[in-house]
């Protein structure tokens, strides 16, 4: 989580001024000294060894944002006159992903910034280029023009044990290189974020302290390997921290590095979370899973024989207990890969092999028409509804030609290409939420993905 601090606090944190010039040429050297030979074996704990080995890879992320606010009349409280400009500085954490200058941090650390710099452990500072940002996973990849950096050793989050010790390293409240310890409290957590308006899934929960400024730093196992990327979500919580599993982050980071955005393979099945109550109402033999509500025509799911009403209970042997867990388990699939789904159909269990593909061209617009009955076009920089199908959900709620689609789930839309991408991201959710403008009013409308 970004945490604005004045220059004085930055200096206290060991950062020499807010406008320190970047060092252009450098040979990577670890600032953290090795454990002195005079230290006894009893003090050379696994935590000490892990921290000393990874510390050269930890970086501080410093961001600067330009904030413009209109001047307020002190007598009438009315906005008028020129805007006043403010510079806001914030801090976050990150770590070296590769020796050639790739840095990993959280998306919200660099969101809305006008300048980003990276401060290494040896005190050198570089301006950073934002290579790619993925708000859905809260990950961002930066690049600095430096070579010979020390990458953090990457582990796996696939075999985490509840109760095993973990170490969080970062820059909380500007306190550079802070280390906290704890255990894995839980895995697979779904965490809503009111501030960012979305729910994050499949998080690692830990009781290691993760505070504002820790965001983007690594969560390590006792071997000193990265098993997660810290996220500060509950600012007032005590003993509750969260991290993005590194196995899920790997694909996101690689996609951001190569393409600047995440390439999600397309399956073509919309699902909803099956609860015990819903299972009893539908007379199903299972009480947990992802209930298939729609299979899009011509999609990989349709070709594999998946049907509405199927309940997905596992992906590749990993259990599925909700729509979110199904989405998480399939989010790392690449185009052309085979995803084995264990489904319950008619009270019987069977496997369905789905071959994921890249989303076809204009898929989002076709989904929009199938789900809502709307056809759209870009006119005068507006996304305008050009046709509403009779008997469709859109017709039932009174939408008509000339209405404007201005957002999807609260994300602003200015072109059909942007709308297409946002609808594709929503294609496998239980509903599609559109923000539609008519005159000076904006309406938030939900379109169920179910048939």
N, C-alpha and C positions, 0 to 999 in steps of 0.2 A: 504494500500500500504506500503511495507517495506521501511524504511527510515534509512540508515546507519548513526550511530552517534558515535563519539569517546567517550572514557571513561569519559572525562571531562563533556561532555553534559549529559551523563547518571547520573553523580553525581549531576549536577545542577537539574536534573529532580527528584531528591529524591531517586535515585537508587544507593546504596553505592558501587560503583565499578563494573567493568564488570565481575569479577570472584568471586562474593560473594558466599560463600558456602551455600548449601541448608540446611534448617532446617528440620529435620526429624520428630520430634514430636511436636505436636501443638494442642491446644484447640482453636477452631475458636472464635475470638472476633472481633466485628466490631470496626474499627479504627475511623470511622466517628462518632462524638458524636451526641447525640440527640439534637434537637433544644432547646437551653436554655430556661427555664421557664420565664426568664426576657424579652424575645423577645415578642413584642406586636403581637396581633392577626393579625393586618394589614400586618405585615412582614411575617407571616406564610402562605405564598401563596401556592397554590397547587404545584407549581414547586419546592419550597423549601422542602416541605414535601416529594414529590416524589423522589427527589435527595437524601435526607438524608436516606430514607428507602432502596434505591437500592445500594448506594455506597459501602457497604461491599461486594457486589457480583462482583464488577468490578475488573478486573485483568490486569496487564501489561504482554504482551508476549515478551520475549527477545529471540532472535535467534542468532545462530552463524553459519556461513558458511565458508567452506574452498575453496578458489579460487586458482586455479593453472594456471599460465600464463607462456608461454615460454619466455626465455630471448631473446631480440631483439638486434642484432648486431648494434651498434650505427653508424657504417660507411656504411653498406650496407642495413640495414633494414631487414636482413634475420633472420628467426627464427633458433635458434640452441642452443646447450648446454643444461644445466639442466633447469628444470622448477622452477619458483619462486612461493612460496606458500604464500598466504595472508589469514588472518582471517578477515572476515567481520561480523560486529554485526549490528543487526537491531531491530526495535521496532514495536510492534503492540498492539492491544487491544483485550480483550475477556471478558467473564463473566462466572460465575459459573452456570452450568446447573443443577447439582444435588449435594446433600450434600456429596456424597461419592467420589467426586473428578473429575467429568466430567467438562471439560471446552470447551466452544464453541468459535471459532474465524473464520477468513476467511482462505480459502485454500492458497491464495497467500502469507499470512503472514508467513506460515511455509514451503512454497515450496522451495526445494533445500537446506534446512538447515541440518547441521550436529549435532546440539544440540539445544534443546528448553527448556526454563525454564519459570516458571510462578511466578510472584511477586504479592502477595496478598496485600490488602489495609492495613493490619496491619504490613506490612514490612517483613513477612516471605516469603521465596523463595523456590520453589521446582523444581527439574528437571521434565520435562513432557515427557510422551510417546505419540506419535501420534497414535491414535486409528484408524483413517480413514480420508481420504481426498476425496472430490468430486469437481474437478475443474469446472464441468459444472454448479454447483450452487455456487461455490466459498465458500464452507463451509468446516470446518475441526473440528474434535473432538479430544481433548487431555485428558489425564488422569494424575492426580498427586496422589501420595500416601499420601492422607490426608483424614480425616473424619471430620464431623461436620462443613463443610463449609456452607456458607449462599447462597442458590440458588436465582437467580433473579426471581421475580414473572413473570410468562409467561401470556401474554394476547392473543388477537386474532387480526389478520389483516383483517378479513372478513368484518368488518363493519366500516372501516376507512372513515372519512368524509373529503372532501377537505376543507382545512382551519382550521382543528382542530389542537391545539397546540401539539408539540412533543418536546422531549428532547434527545439530543445526548450526550452520555458520553463515554470518551475514553482517549487516550494517544497521542494526536497529537504532533508530533515533540519532543517526550519525555517529554511533560508536563503532568505529571501524574494526573489523576482524573479531567480532564477538562470537563466542562459542557457548552454546547451551546443549544440554543433554536430556535424554528422556528415553521412552520406549515407544514401540509401535502400539498405539492404543486400539486401533481398528483399521480395517481396510475396506475399500469399496464404498466409502461414504458419499452420499449426495448432499451437497452444501449449497443452499440458496444464498445469493448475494443481492440484497435489496439495492445497494449502492450501484451495482452494475447491471441490475435488471435481468439476471439469468441464473440458472441453476447449474452448478458444476458437478460432475459425476465422477465416481471411482477415485475419490481422494484417499490418501493415507492420512489417518488421524494420529497425532502424537501429542504427548504432554511436554515435549521440549518447547521452551518458550519461543514463539514466533511473533514478533512485534512489528509495528510499522517501520519500514526500512529493511527488514529481513526479507521482504518479498524478492524473489528471483534468486536467492542464494540456495546452495545445495543442502539436501538432507542426506547424511551419510550413514552407512552401516558401520559396524565396529571395525571392519576391515579398511575403512577410509574410502569406500567406493560410493559414488552418487547413486542413490536409490529413489530420489525424488527431488522436485523443485519446490521450495517453500512458497506458500501463499499466505499472506496476512489478510484474513477475511473478518474474523470476529475480533475487532480491535479491543473490546472490553472483556473478552473471555480470559479466564485464567486456567491454565492447564489444558487448553484445547487449541491445537495448532493443526494445520493441514498442509499437505504437499501433493503435487502432481506426480503420479508414478512415472518413473523414468522410462519404463518400457512403452508406455503410451506416448511419452514426450518424444521418443526417438524419431518416430515417423513424422510428427509435426515439425520437428526441427529440421529434418532432412528435406521435407517439402518446402519449408520456408527458405532454406538455403538454396535449393535448386530453382524454385519457381516463384518465390516471393509470396506464395499463398499455399494453403493446404489443398491437396488434391484428394478429395474423398471419393472412393469407389462407390458406384451406384448398385444398389440391390433391388430397389423398387417395391418394398413392402412397408406400408405404414402400420404402426403398432400402437397399442395402448397398454398400460400396466394392468395386469389381471390381479384383482384383489380377491381374498376369500369370499367376500360378499358377492362380487360379480360372478365368480366361479359357480357359487350356489345358484344364483339367479339364472345363469345360462345352462345349468345342469351339467357342468363339466366335471371331469374326474380329477382335475388338478386345481389348486388354489393359488398358485404363484406362477408368474411367467410373463411373457410379452404376447398379448393377444393380437393376432393379425387382423386389422380392420379393413385394409384395402391392398390389393395387388395391382400395380399399374400394368396396363396392357403392353405386351412386347418387352417387358422388363426381364432381367435375369431371374427374379423370383417367379414370374409367370412361366418362364421357360422351364424352370426346375419343378414346377407343379405345386408351388406353395399356394394356399387358398385362404380367403377370409374365413375366420373362425378357427384356424389352426392356432395352437398355443405353443410358442417357442420356449422350451425349458432349458436349452443348453446350446452353446456355440463352441464347436471344437472341443467338447467335453467340459467346458467351463459353465457352471450353472447360471441360468438367467432367471432373475426374480422380478424384473420390472422392464419397462420400456427403456429407461435410462441405462440399465446394465446391458441390454441387448445392443443399444446404440454404441456404448463404450466398447464392447467386445468386437464389434464389426468396424469401428472407426479406423483401425490401423490396417485394414485390408487394402491391398493394392489391386489395381486393375489386372484382371486375368487370373487372380488367385481364386481358389475354391474354398468356400465357406461351408462347413458341414453343420447344419441345423438339426437338432433333435426336437421334433414336434409331436404334440399329442393331437390326434385327429380321431374323432369317434371313439374316444376312450382307449385308443391304442397308440403306442409309441413307434415312431419311424424316423429315419434320417433322410433329410433333403439336402442335396449338394447344390449350392448356388455358386455360379461363376460370376464374380463381380466384374463390372465394366466401368469405363469412364462414362459420366453422364452424357447422353446424346445431346446434340445441338437443340437449343430452344426447349429443352426438357421442362424447365420451370414454367414456361408459358403454357405448355401443353397440360401440365399438372394443374395449373391455375384454371384453365378452361374446364378440365374434367371435374375438378372438385367444386368450383364455384359457378361455372357457367359464364365466365367473363372472357371477353377478348379485349385486348388493349393495344395501344400504339403510343409512340412518343410524339407529342405535338407541342410546339412552342416551349420546349424544355419541361413539359409536364407529361406524366404517364396517365393517359386518358382512357377511360373505358369506352370502347367503340361499339360493343354489342353485349347484350345480356340474354342468355338463352331462356326460353320459356320453360317454366316448371323447375328452374334451377334454384339453388339456395339463394343466390344473389337476387333473383327475381322475387322470391318469397319475402325478402326483407326490404324490397323496394329500391334496389340500386338501378340506375338507368344510364344510358349513354350520356357522356359529358361529365360524369363524376370523375374525380381524379384519385388515383392511388398514390398516396404520399408516404407510405411506410409499410413495412412488414415487421410485425412484432415490436414496433417502436423504433426500428432502424429506418432512417430517412431514405426515400427512393426518388431518384431524379431521372432515371432512364429505364427502358425495357430490359437492357442488358443487366443492370443492377437488380431489377425486379426478378429476372430469370434466376440469377445466382442465389438470391435470398429465398426464393420459393424452393429451389433444389435443396438448400440447407434444411428447410422445414418439411421436406417430402416424407420423411420417415417418422415424423412426430404424429401425435394424435389429432392435432388441429393446426390450421393455418390462420394466423391472425393478421388481418389487413387494417391499415389506417386509411380511411377513405374520406376525401374532402368534397363538400358540396357548399358552394358559396363561402361563407366565413366560418362554417362549422366543420369539425373533423370528427368522424365516428370510428370507433374501434369495433371491428366486426370479426367474429370467429366462424371459421368454416371447418367443420369436422372432416377429417380425412377418411372416416369410415364410409362404406358404401350404403 
